[in-house]
Amino acid sequence: MIEKEVTNVTIQNEDPNFISSIVYTSGTSGKPKGVMLSNKNFYNSVIPLCDHNIIKEYHIKTHLSYLPMSHVYERILVLTGLLLGVKINIWSRDIKYLNSDICNSNSEIIFGVPKVFSRMYTNIMTEVNNLTGYKKFIAKQAINLRKGNNDGAFSKVVEGITSVSSKIKDVINPNMRAIVNGGGKLCPNIANELGVLLNVKYYQGYGLTELTGPAFIQDVEDDNTESMGVPISPSTKYKVRTWEIYKATDTLPKGELLIKSDSMFSGYFLEKECTQNSFTNDGYFKTGDIVQINDNGSVTFLDRSKGLVKLSQGEYIETDMLNNLYSQIPFVNFCVVYGDDSMDGPLGIISVDKSLLFTSLKNDNMLEKTGITEKNYSQKLIDETLNENIYIDYVKKKMMEIYKKTNLNRYNVINDIYLTSKQWDTNNYLTPTLKIKRFNVFKDFSFYIDVVKQKYVDKLKGNNSGSVNNGKKDEKKEDKDSKKLSNESISKGNQNDMRKHENDVENKKVKLRVTNNTQEQERNK
């Protein structure tokens, strides 16, 4: 390597208010917007991060850059690394090798988003569950014993005897000492258990494109897995305003988070009206996030205002929380919960991993009970057959197991689900940072949402769409119609016609399943 000092450097556009970059939002709830960020915005985001005690505590020497540079989160991390003289390793750009990239990076801190860490947790727990005999027993006992206090003396003794976490961390990244999650909230139990499994510290941050990346991050001594920490920059002012059931006048104020900071953007590119509507009269940015301000000034994330849904009974549910909750199931790639004030309960659109679902069915002896063979499963399992009662009931059972571990009320139980094994990626339902484009999901699966909503309309009218007793007979007839429609669409060879027929098929099957779910809910009540 040849080193040469650069002496003649011409810096253009030194004006602090010069718009140095337009970064587009992820567009999870609609059309992406161009966020105009100035030199001052970047400066007041990078410099405070360089001085944060997490950065200093772990003496970062290497950073693995794998999040998209088109988003401000990774851009700020890279700029911070460059300013601190940190070696930056660029990942292979192939998701298949991400685990290998993380392992070989030797990074002291892994920065990431919820989907990366939840998938990491799922992979670890899958390997633990695949252990046999005494190895599995020792591993699970050691993990359970250490959950209460990962930093305590007893936890260290257990780890010293079993070395369970050391063996796991050696596979993932032996040099890792902490993980920092941003871009969304990770389920507290996953955050806690992941810290135990890897024997590392877990920290949560909060930021937005409009705030030039990270705005809050936990202090190095903050052990509250539900906290997002305090502002990184001393220029940040924040407060909450009452929103729906959340009151800013509570002992611990709750409501929509409002922020004013030197890292705050100036507006949306060519979106004057949208810009005006995004600020309060006194200049605070409306984040759209519902939070609680704690006694120590730290902030706890509650939900997105757009993710907080009122049901017909007047009860509120947090859809983002439910999305994360049910995504803990190993074979669930993504869960998208929908609800509105015309519905008695939420529904779920669930993307499943066919391979992991098969493994789960096999481990629970469901293959023998139902006569499913691996060949038939792999060749014939499409979305139509995936939504037959055998799979629906199995997935709902797994969801109920997760639900029972919480203290949530019954309105958070999802009785209506639609399963899909189709690929979800940035071409349809995911952003580059693996957030879900809810608008796209709701649009493409509106055929199912409409049927579920109609169920509640019929219920109000006193119509229950027939009885369960006639269900089996009707279902056989519907199966014949389904096969006929499917064969007709395939013979035509027209993709548009085939998709229309498939939707017609799904609507018929969905109506039957929704009817059954209605009866099931009535019996549960």
BAMIRO-834959 format. One record per residue (C-alpha): residue in one letter; x, y, z. Coordinates in steps of 0.5 Angstrom, whole numbers, plus 500, padded with zeros to 3 digits. Example, Ala and Ser with C-alpha at 12.3 -4.5 7.8 and 13.67 -1.06 7.14 Angstrom:
2
A525491516 S527498514 
END
This chain:
525
M500500500 I503507498 E501513503 K501520500 E499526504 V494530500 T496538501 N492541496 V484540497 T479545495 I472544498 Q466547495 N460549498 E462551505 D456554506 P453550512 N446551509 F448548502 I444542501 S449537500 S444531499 I437529498 V436522501 Y429519500 T425516505 S424508505 G416509503 T413504508 S407507508 G406511501 K411514496 P418516498 K419523499 G426527498 V429529504 M434535503 L440535508 S445541509 N452541511 K450543517 N445537518 F451532517 Y456536521 N451536527 S449528526 V456526525 I460530530 P456528536 L456521534 C463521534 D463523542 H458518544 N460514550 I458507546 I463509541 K469511546 E467505550 Y468499545 H474503542 I472501535 K477499530 T473496524 H466497522 L462492517 S458496512 Y453492509 L446497510 P445501503 M448507503 S442510499 H439511506 V442516511 Y443511517 E449507514 R452514511 I452517517 L456511520 V461511514 L462518515 T463517523 G468511521 L472515516 L473521521 L475517527 G480513522 V476506523 K477501518 I471500514 N470493511 I465493505 W460486505 S460482499 R453484497 D450477497 I445476502 K447469502 Y454471505 L452476510 N453471516 S460470513 D461477512 I459479519 C464473522 N470475518 S469483519 N472482526 S467489528 E467490535 I460493534 I455490529 F450496527 G443493524 V436493523 P431489527 K430484521 V437483521 F438481529 S431478529 R433473523 M440472527 Y436470533 T432465529 N438462526 I441461533 M435458536 T434454530 E441451531 V440450539 N433446538 N437442533 L442439538 T440433541 G441429548 Y445433554 K448438549 K441441548 F439440555 I445444558 A445449552 K437451554 Q438451561 A445455561 I441460557 N435460561 L439461568 R442467565 K436471562 G435475569 N442478569 N446477564 D452482567 G451478574 A456474577 F452468577 S451469569 K458469569 V459463573 V454459568 E458462562 G464460565 I462453566 T458451560 S461456555 V455456551 S455463549 S462463547 K461457542 I455461539 K459468538 D465464535 V461462529 I458469528 N463474530 P468472536 N471480536 M463482537 R462486544 A456490542 I450490538 V446497536 N439496533 G436502529 G431503524 G426500528 K424497535 L426490536 C422486541 P425486548 N425479549 I429478543 A434484545 N435481552 E436473549 L440475543 G445479548 V445473553 L446468547 L452472544 N454475551 V454482548 K451488550 Y445490546 Y443498545 Q437501542 G437507538 Y432512534 G433516528 L429518522 T432521515 E429527516 L433528522 T440526518 G440519521 P441517529 A438522534 F437518540 I441512543 Q442509549 D448511554 V453505555 E450504562 D443504560 D440496561 N433498559 T432494553 E425498552 S429505552 M431508546 G436513550 V437520550 P439525544 I446524541 S446532540 P446537545 S442542540 T436537540 K430539543 Y424534544 K417534547 V410530546 R403532544 T397528546 W395523541 E389519541 I389515548 Y396517549 K396524554 A402529554 T399530561 D401524564 T406523569 L410519564 P408524558 K406520552 G404522545 E407524538 L414525539 L416532536 I423534535 K427541533 S435540532 D441542528 S441536524 M433537522 F432537515 S429544511 G424540507 Y422535502 F424536495 L419539491 E414538496 K412545499 E405543502 C408536505 T413540508 Q409545511 N404540514 S410536517 F412542522 T408545528 N407552528 D413553533 G418549528 Y418542531 F418536526 K412532527 T415525527 G409521527 D412516532 I408515539 V413515545 Q414515552 I418520556 N421517562 D424520568 N431520566 G429524560 S430517555 V425515550 T421509550 F418507543 L411505543 D408505536 R408509529 S402513529 K400510523 G401503526 L396505532 V389502530 K382503533 L378497532 S370497532 Q370496540 G374503541 E380498543 Y387500540 I392495538 E399497536 T400493529 D408494529 M408491535 L404485533 N408485527 N415484531 L411479536 Y409474531 S415475527 Q419471532 I416464529 P422461526 F418460519 V415467519 N419471514 F415477515 C408479519 V404485517 V398486521 Y392490519 G386493522 D381498522 D374501526 S370496522 M373490525 D372486531 G380484531 P386484526 L388480521 G395478518 I398477512 I404472513 S410471509 V413464511 D419460509 K417454506 S423450508 L423452515 L415451515 F417444513 T422443518 S417445524 L412441521 K416435521 N419436528 D412437531 N410430528 M405433523 L407430517 E405423520 K399425522 T397429516 G400424511 I404430508 T410427504 E416432503 K416431495 N408433495 Y410439500 S415441495 Q412440489 K405442490 L405447496 I403454493 D399460496 E393456494 T394450498 L398453503 N392457506 E388450507 N386449514 I391444516 Y397450515 I392455517 D391452524 Y398450525 V400457524 K395460528 K397455534 K404457533 M402464534 M397463540 E403460543 I407466542 Y401471544 K400467551 K407469553 T405476553 N400480557 L396483551 N389483551 R384479547 Y384484542 N391482540 V389475538 I389474530 N384470528 D384471520 I391470517 Y393469510 L399465508 T404466502 S411463500 K412468495 Q419472495 W418478498 D424483496 T425490494 N422489488 N415489491 Y414489499 L421491502 T425497502 P433497502 T433496509 L428491510 K422495512 I416493510 K412497505 R405496508 F402500503 N404495497 V402489502 F395492503 K394493496 D396487493 F392483498 S386487498 F382481496 Y383478502 I382484507 D376486503 V373479505 V375479512 K372486513 Q365484509 K365478515 Y364484520 V359488516 D355481515 K355480522 L353487524 K347485519 G346479523 N348475517 N353469519 S354467511 G352460513 S353455518 V359451520 N355444519 N355446511 G362448511 K365441509 K360440503 D361447501 E368446501 K368440497 K364444492 E369450492 D375445491 K372443485 D371450482 S378451484 K381446480 K376448474 L378455475 S386453476 N386449470 E382454465 S387459467 I393455466 S391453459 K390460457 G397461458 N395468460 Q399471466 N394476467 D388472467 M391466471 R392472476 K385474476 H383466477 E387465482 N384471486 D377468485 V379462487 E382465494 N376469495 K372463495 K377459500 V377465504 K370466505 L369459507 R375460512 V373467515 T366464516 N369458520 N374463524 T367467525 Q364461529 E371460532 Q371467535 E364466538 R365460541 N371463544 K367468547 
END
